[in-house]
Amino acid sequence: MEDGVARIRPEERSQRLGEVAELAGTVRFLASDDSYSTTGSELIVDDGRT
């Protein structure tokens, strides 16, 4: 995975990789009935970079 991180320009990356637990809320939402109307969308989880 470090090779992939190295290819990202330094100014565009966080100082660390995200933890699995930090993505849990997004995954929980997508797996829940609350996401029933979320179709054809991209959810970007990028530490607020975009």
Number of C-alpha atoms within 10 A of each C-alpha: 6 7 7 7 13 10 8 10 8 10 7 10 14 13 8 7 11 12 8 9 9 11 12 11 11 14 12 12 12 14 11 10 9 10 11 10 8 10 7 6 7 7 9 10 12 12 11 7 9 7
